């Protein structure tokens, strides 16, 4: 079972790294989004810093999962 779970998440990770979205029907969608460079602030020192552009993964719950959570 452990090998199956590791393989499952490995496949999802590989798809996200290549920029593909992953849809698990009726459960959720994992989307890859790009964030642009933007100014930020170091909360400790107050110094302004430039935050580098990066890619992030977002999670959107599917309709059936949402319905079950809100029963």
C-alpha positions in Angstrom: 0.0 0.0 0.0 2.9 2.3 0.8 4.5 1.8 -2.6 1.1 2.5 -4.3 0.6 5.8 -2.4 4.2 6.9 -3.1 3.8 6.1 -6.8 0.5 8.0 -6.9 1.9 11.1 -5.4 5.1 10.8 -7.5 2.9 10.9 -10.7 1.0 13.9 -9.5 4.2 15.7 -8.6 5.8 14.9 -12.0 2.7 16.3 -13.8 2.7 19.5 -11.7 6.5 20.0 -12.2 5.9 20.0 -16.0 3.2 22.6 -15.6 0.2 20.3 -16.2 -2.9 20.6 -14.0 -4.1 17.5 -12.2 -7.8 16.7 -12.0 -9.0 14.0 -9.6 -12.6 13.6 -10.7 -15.2 14.5 -8.0 -12.4 15.2 -5.5 -10.2 18.1 -6.5 -8.1 19.9 -9.1 -4.5 20.9 -8.5 -3.6 23.9 -10.6 -0.1 25.3 -11.4 -0.1 29.1 -11.4 2.7 31.6 -12.0 3.3 34.6 -9.7 5.1 37.6 -10.9 8.0 39.3 -9.2 6.7 41.8 -6.6 8.0 44.1 -3.8 7.9 42.7 -0.3 9.0 43.7 3.2 11.2 41.9 5.7 9.0 42.0 8.8 12.0 41.8 11.1 14.0 44.7 9.7 11.4 46.6 7.7 13.7 46.5 4.7 12.1 46.4 1.2 13.0 43.3 -0.8 12.1 42.0 -4.2 10.3 38.7 -4.2 11.3 36.5 -7.1 8.8 35.2 -9.6 7.7 31.6 -8.8 5.2 28.9 -9.6 2.7 27.7 -7.0 0.1 24.9 -6.8 -3.4 25.7 -5.8 -6.1 23.3 -4.7 -9.7 23.6 -5.7 -12.2 21.2 -4.2 -14.6 19.3 -6.4 -18.3 19.6 -6.1 -18.9 16.2 -4.4 -16.1 16.9 -1.9 -17.6 20.3 -1.1 -21.1 18.8 -0.7 -19.8 16.1 1.7 -17.9 18.7 3.8 -21.0 20.9 4.1 -23.6 18.3 4.9 
